[in-house]
């Protein structure tokens, strides 16, 4: 009889255990579903306020789940649009800060693992780094030197900042050899313009080193150019002029006002690869110019064109139109437009069309573009036959006042 009662007690305990486990599992699944549904709602938010009301409700639901949302939300940022990313970022930061303030245990090791996985979204990984630095500052600092080649530009920036400081310390101690080595490595790793200019300035001015920024960036420096074709009433953007039909550098064509024009070689020594049509042709208005070059790729590979231009422009790769923008004088900056491309092994042809409009203000004078070839991290890809970067022409000396 005692044996039966003992057996029944064991059975009841097992049933109780499985019931509790089942309830816990059900609750966990319910929470996971709630997080997933909220993230899906955030991903659906659109421009001009579309879905904002639903997103606000989803955000409230999400942040109410506590720190369990951190890793799923970081992961969801990979496929989210810009607006959804903002909602997700603030959700993560909110629950993280609440956890810090309340002393709740946070998933530090999971955040670290997410950060170290270079397959994860670069911006989400940078957010994860900032979170990890808050909970484990010393351990986070130890990770920074390994980020010099990281695909995440913001994380790479952390490593470059450390290298710049180290180089400056070597300079203060007059250890020029170490300073050159450290800052050269920093330049190789840097992707942000402000850091690159800082490093280049230190190397050039303080350490008297030559710095080849065009090679570092992968700017295309040698071209053949032809102009001017007509852009009266801004009709030149859509007009199909001869260079769009064929590339024959020996040919001559009728240009603006029926004047005969021909291709001519052009090179630039500008640190940022600026191709300036005003140099060979003067500050013309209502005109179109073309620039042509060839790029020899070591292999078939994915790459990016990164172009800066304040004029209307189009660009072709191997005779295929990639993209164009019919806008004028909206400013220019490095990597202003990023175009994914596929290079083929061997010769690739590149044609750029740059249009100048009728405006006469001083800020409309520029008729120029810059183009570089790189991978998705911004690392330069060089043509196998890349020529040395042109040297800047020496400026003529001014005559002395008494002369």
C-alpha positions in Angstrom: 0.0 0.0 0.0 2.8 2.4 0.9 4.5 1.6 -2.4 1.4 2.5 -4.3 1.1 5.8 -2.4 4.8 6.6 -3.1 4.3 5.8 -6.7 1.2 8.1 -6.9 3.2 10.9 -5.2 5.9 10.5 -7.8 3.4 10.5 -10.6 1.8 13.7 -9.2 5.1 15.4 -8.9 6.0 14.5 -12.5 2.6 15.7 -13.7 3.0 19.0 -11.8 6.5 19.5 -13.2 5.3 18.9 -16.8 2.3 21.1 -16.2 4.5 24.0 -15.0 7.0 23.4 -17.8 4.2 23.4 -20.3 2.8 26.6 -19.0 6.2 28.3 -18.9 6.9 27.1 -22.5 3.5 28.4 -23.5 4.2 31.8 -21.9 7.6 32.0 -23.5 6.1 31.2 -26.9 3.4 33.8 -26.3 6.0 36.4 -25.5 8.1 35.5 -28.5 5.0 35.8 -30.7 4.2 39.2 -29.2 7.7 40.4 -29.9 7.6 39.1 -33.4 4.3 40.7 -34.1 5.4 44.1 -32.8 8.6 44.0 -34.9 6.6 43.1 -38.0 4.4 46.1 -37.3 7.4 48.4 -36.9 8.8 47.1 -40.2 5.6 48.1 -41.9 5.9 51.8 -41.1 6.2 53.9 -44.2 7.1 57.5 -45.3 5.0 60.6 -44.6 3.5 59.1 -41.5 2.1 55.9 -43.0 1.6 53.4 -40.2 2.9 55.7 -37.4 -0.2 55.1 -35.2 0.2 51.3 -35.5 4.0 51.6 -35.0 3.5 53.6 -31.8 1.3 50.9 -30.4 3.7 48.2 -31.5 6.6 50.1 -29.9 4.7 50.4 -26.6 4.0 46.6 -26.7 7.6 45.9 -27.6 9.2 47.9 -24.9 6.8 46.4 -22.3 8.5 43.1 -22.8 11.7 44.2 -21.2 15.3 43.2 -22.1 14.1 40.0 -23.9 13.5 42.2 -26.9 17.1 43.4 -27.3 18.6 40.6 -29.4 15.4 40.0 -31.6 15.2 43.7 -32.3 18.8 44.0 -33.2 18.4 41.1 -35.5 15.3 42.6 -37.1 17.2 45.8 -38.0 19.0 43.9 -40.8 15.9 44.0 -43.1 14.2 47.1 -41.7 13.9 50.4 -43.6 15.3 53.7 -42.2 12.1 54.7 -40.4 11.6 51.2 -38.9 15.3 51.3 -37.8 14.6 54.5 -35.8 11.7 52.9 -34.0 13.7 49.7 -33.2 16.8 51.6 -32.1 14.8 53.7 -29.6 13.0 50.6 -28.4 16.3 48.8 -27.6 17.8 51.9 -26.0 14.7 52.4 -23.9 14.6 48.9 -22.4 18.3 48.8 -22.0 18.3 52.1 -20.0 15.4 50.9 -17.9 17.3 47.8 -17.1 20.4 49.8 -16.1 18.3 52.1 -13.9 16.4 49.3 -12.2 19.4 47.0 -11.8 17.8 44.3 -13.9 20.2 41.7 -15.3 20.8 42.4 -19.0 21.9 39.9 -21.7 25.5 41.2 -21.8 27.0 38.0 -23.3 24.3 37.7 -25.9 24.9 41.3 -26.9 28.6 40.6 -27.1 28.0 37.6 -29.3 25.7 39.6 -31.6 28.4 42.3 -31.8 31.2 39.8 -32.7 29.2 38.2 -35.5 30.3 40.2 -38.6 27.4 38.8 -40.6 25.0 40.9 -38.6 23.8 44.3 -39.7 26.7 46.8 -39.4 24.6 49.6 -37.7 22.9 47.1 -35.4 26.3 45.8 -34.4 27.5 49.4 -33.6 24.4 49.8 -31.4 25.3 46.5 -29.7 28.8 47.8 -29.1 27.5 50.9 -27.4 25.3 48.8 -25.2 28.1 46.4 -24.3 30.4 49.3 -23.5 27.8 50.5 -21.0 27.7 47.2 -19.1 31.3 46.0 -19.6 33.4 49.1 -20.5 36.8 47.4 -20.0 35.9 44.4 -22.0 34.4 46.5 -24.8 37.6 48.6 -25.0 39.6 45.4 -25.4 37.6 44.6 -28.5 38.4 47.9 -30.3 41.8 47.1 -31.8 40.3 44.1 -33.7 37.8 46.4 -35.4 40.3 48.1 -37.7 39.1 45.9 -40.6 35.5 45.6 -39.5 32.8 45.8 -42.3 30.9 48.1 -40.0 32.2 51.6 -40.7 31.1 53.0 -37.3 33.0 50.2 -35.5 36.0 50.7 -37.7 35.9 54.3 -36.7 36.4 53.3 -33.0 39.6 51.5 -33.9 40.9 54.3 -36.1 40.3 56.8 -33.3 42.5 54.8 -31.0 45.2 54.6 -33.7 45.2 58.3 -34.3 45.6 59.0 -30.5 48.4 56.5 -30.4 50.1 58.1 -33.4 49.8 61.5 -31.8 51.4 60.2 -28.6 54.4 58.8 -30.6 54.7 62.3 -32.2 54.8 64.0 -28.8 57.6 61.6 -27.7 59.4 62.3 -31.0 59.2 58.6 -31.9 58.6 59.4 -35.6 59.1 55.9 -36.9 56.4 54.5 -34.6 54.2 57.5 -35.5 54.5 56.9 -39.2 53.8 53.2 -38.9 50.8 53.7 -36.6 49.2 56.5 -38.7 49.8 54.7 -41.9 47.9 51.7 -40.5 45.2 54.1 -39.4 44.9 55.6 -42.9 44.6 52.1 -44.3 41.7 51.4 -41.9 40.0 54.8 -42.1 36.8 55.3 -44.1 35.4 58.6 -42.7 36.5 61.8 -44.4 37.2 63.7 -41.2 39.5 60.9 -39.9 41.3 60.5 -43.2 42.0 64.2 -43.5 43.2 64.3 -39.9 45.6 61.4 -40.5 46.8 62.8 -43.9 47.5 66.1 -42.2 49.6 64.5 -39.5 51.6 62.4 -42.0 52.1 65.3 -44.5 52.8 68.2 -42.2 54.2 66.7 -39.0 56.0 63.7 -40.5 56.8 64.9 -44.0 55.3 61.8 -45.6 53.7 61.5 -49.1 50.1 60.4 -48.9 48.3 59.1 -51.9 44.7 59.7 -51.0 43.3 58.9 -54.6 44.9 55.5 -54.4 43.6 55.0 -50.9 40.0 55.8 -52.0 40.2 54.1 -55.4 39.4 57.3 -57.3 39.6 57.1 -61.1 42.1 59.7 -62.1 42.7 59.2 -65.9 39.9 59.9 -68.4 39.2 60.9 -72.0 36.7 63.8 -72.1 34.6 65.4 -74.8 32.5 68.6 -74.7 30.5 70.7 -75.2 27.2 69.2 -76.4 24.1 71.3 -76.2 21.9 71.4 -73.0 19.7 74.4 -73.9 16.5 74.3 -71.9 18.0 71.3 -70.0 17.1 69.0 -72.9 20.6 67.5 -73.0 20.0 65.1 -70.1 17.6 63.0 -72.2 19.3 63.7 -75.6 21.3 60.8 -76.9 24.6 62.2 -78.1 27.2 60.2 -80.1 29.3 58.9 -77.0 26.2 57.1 -75.8 26.0 55.2 -79.1 29.6 54.4 -79.5 33.0 55.0 -78.0 35.6 55.9 -80.6 38.2 58.1 -79.2 39.4 59.0 -82.7 36.0 60.4 -83.8 35.0 64.0 -84.1 31.5 65.2 -83.7 29.3 68.3 -84.0 28.8 69.8 -80.6 27.1 72.9 -79.3 26.5 75.5 -82.0 27.7 72.9 -84.6 31.3 73.4 -83.6 33.5 70.4 -84.2 34.6 68.7 -81.0 36.9 65.7 -80.2 38.0 63.5 -77.4 41.0 64.7 -75.4 43.0 63.0 -72.5 42.4 64.4 -69.1 43.9 63.6 -65.7 43.3 65.0 -62.2 45.7 65.3 -59.2 42.9 66.2 -56.8 43.0 64.3 -53.5 39.4 63.3 -54.1 39.6 62.6 -57.8 37.6 65.6 -59.0 37.1 65.6 -62.8 36.6 69.3 -63.6 35.2 70.0 -67.1 35.9 73.7 -66.5 39.6 73.1 -66.7 39.8 72.1 -70.3 36.6 73.8 -71.6 36.1 76.9 -69.4 33.0 77.9 -67.3 30.5 77.1 -70.0 26.7 77.0 -69.4 23.9 74.9 -70.9 26.3 72.2 -72.0 26.9 68.5 -71.7 30.2 66.7 -71.3 31.3 63.1 -71.3 34.2 61.4 -69.6 35.3 57.9 -70.5 37.8 55.5 -68.9 38.5 51.8 -68.7 39.0 49.6 -65.6 40.7 46.2 -65.7 39.4 43.9 -63.1 41.5 41.0 -61.8 38.3 38.9 -61.5 34.6 38.7 -61.9 33.3 40.3 -58.7 30.7 42.5 -57.0 31.8 46.1 -56.4 30.4 49.6 -56.0 30.7 52.8 -57.9 30.6 55.7 -55.5 30.0 59.0 -57.2 29.8 62.6 -56.2 28.3 65.2 -58.5 26.3 68.5 -58.1 25.2 68.5 -61.8 22.7 66.3 -63.6 24.5 63.1 -64.5 24.3 59.6 -66.0 26.7 56.7 -65.7 27.2 53.6 -67.9 29.2 50.4 -67.2 30.1 48.2 -70.2 27.5 50.1 -72.3 24.7 49.5 -69.8 23.0 52.6 -68.2 23.2 52.2 -64.4 21.5 55.3 -63.1 21.1 59.0 -63.5 19.8 62.1 -61.7 18.3 65.1 -63.6 19.0 67.6 -60.8 21.3 70.6 -60.5 23.5 72.2 -57.9 22.3 70.3 -54.8 25.8 70.1 -53.4 28.5 67.5 -53.8 30.3 65.2 -51.4 32.3 62.0 -51.5 30.2 58.8 -51.8 27.1 61.0 -52.5 25.6 58.2 -54.7 26.4 54.5 -54.1 25.7 52.1 -57.1 26.2 48.3 -56.7 27.8 46.9 -59.8 29.2 43.7 -61.2 32.7 43.9 -62.7 33.7 41.4 -65.2 37.3 40.0 -65.4 39.4 42.1 -67.7 38.4 45.3 -69.4 35.3 47.2 -68.1 34.2 50.5 -69.8 32.9 53.4 -67.8 31.1 56.5 -69.3 29.9 59.5 -67.3 27.7 62.2 -68.6 27.7 65.5 -66.7 25.3 68.3 -67.6 25.5 72.0 -66.8 22.4 74.2 -66.8 21.7 77.9 -67.4 22.1 79.3 -63.9 24.7 82.0 -63.5 25.2 82.4 -59.7 28.7 81.8 -58.4 27.6 78.6 -56.7 26.5 77.1 -60.0 29.8 77.4 -61.7 31.0 73.8 -60.9 30.8 71.3 -63.8 32.4 68.3 -62.3 32.2 64.8 -60.7 34.3 62.3 -58.7 34.1 58.6 -59.1 35.7 55.7 -57.2 35.5 51.9 -57.3 35.4 50.0 -54.0 33.8 47.1 -52.2 30.8 47.4 -49.9 32.9 48.5 -47.0 34.4 51.4 -48.9 37.8 49.6 -49.4 39.3 50.7 -52.7 39.4 48.3 -55.7 42.2 49.1 -58.1 42.4 48.4 -61.8 45.2 45.9 -62.5 46.9 48.5 -64.7 46.3 51.5 -62.4 48.7 54.3 -63.2 50.5 56.4 -60.6 48.5 59.3 -59.2 49.3 62.5 -61.2 51.4 65.0 -59.3 49.9 68.5 -58.7 51.3 71.1 -61.1 53.6 73.5 -59.3 52.0 76.9 -58.8 53.9 79.8 -60.5 55.8 81.9 -58.1 54.5 85.5 -57.6 56.9 88.2 -58.6 58.3 90.3 -55.7 56.6 93.6 -55.1 59.6 95.5 -56.3 59.7 93.7 -59.6 
